Amino acid sequence: MEFRPAACIDLHIHSTASDGTLSPAEIIALALQLGLGAISITDHDSIAGSREALIGGIPATLGFLTGVEISAEPPPSYSGAGSIHILGYGLRLDDPELNRTLEKLQDSRRQRNPEIISRLNKQGISIRLEEVEREAADGQPGRPHIAKLLVKKGVVKSFDEAFDRYLGNGKPAYVDKFRIESVHAIELINAAGGIPVLAHPCLLELGRVEQLDELLQDMLSMGLKGLEVFYPQHSFEQTRQYADLARRHDLLITGGTDFHGDIQPGIQMGFGKGDFHVPFALYEKLIER
């Protein structure tokens, strides 16, 4: 394969298989257009995007890793609220236990949609499940599609406002969902031949880098193998701190934009915003591992 070592990469991309607006085929075409060296499609609790990309064919000039992003219950050492997101790279897509567990997680996502809609209706907002399913098309209906509808209906002015006012944790229409334990998510990824990576540490509710250090030590004992160091919302100082932590614990360093397409218009695949980019060498190290 003739990859482009000088090119940047994006190992955190969402397709229409979860809450992105581009299909896997469109993602691959855009990656080629942008001159990216390697990508990974990491849909929420789903490997359908990776499977569709492989069926469609990956050009020889583009590095590709199968991927997933699992929302998991945080371990006891985590002092914040909400989920821990664990990325998995290089997975065997036919692993039976992985597929069974992801289907259970997707069912949980689908089952909470009617309750979210009911709560919005009680707020005086007219929205129906059929509209959400149409918005999702062939993807996995969820809060991002409900947020897009709220924007279209003029209830809110932006995607972020939809979450800030209605859909986010603790807001009037928030409904929790089933999550597996972090240790189970990590074990699943490892058992499927993949590499488990803690996603976007800046989004964790941790006030000090020492708290992240403690969390990483706990997750290392579970089989964690990497840390997402490069992320558009990470400051220069955070990126430096996270890279130091990864090296200290012999964790692989990964990075990506968390690209969702039109849902996040300020984020460009592979480049995030400003001078953000992820070096190709990180993909090579993942392949070596």
Sequence and secondary structure as in RCSB ss.txt:
>XXXX:A:sequence
MEFRPAACIDLHIHSTASDGTLSPAEIIALALQLGLGAISITDHDSIAGSREALIGGIPATLGFLTGVEISAEPP
PSYSGAGSIHILGYGLRLDDPELNRTLEKLQDSRRQRNPEIISRLNKQGISIRLEEVEREAADGQPGRPHIAKLL
VKKGVVKSFDEAFDRYLGNGKPAYVDKFRIESVHAIELINAAGGIPVLAHPCLLELGRVEQLDELLQDMLSMGLK
GLEVFYPQHSFEQTRQYADLARRHDLLITGGTDFHGDIQPGIQMGFGKGDFHVPFALYEKLIER
>XXXX:A:secstr
    TTSEEEEEE  TTTT SS HHHHHHHHHHHT SEEEE  BT  HHHHHHHHH   TTSEEEEEEEEEEE  
TT  SSS EEEEEES  TT HHHHHHHHHHHHHHHHHHHHHHHHHHHTT    HHHHHHHHTTS   HHHHHHHH
HHTTS SSHHHHIIIIISTTSTT      EEHHHHHHHHHHTT EEEE  GGGS  SSHHHHHHHHHHHHTTT  
EEEEE TT  HHHHHHHHHHHHHTT EEEE   B GGGSTT BTTTBSTT  EEHHHHHHHHH 
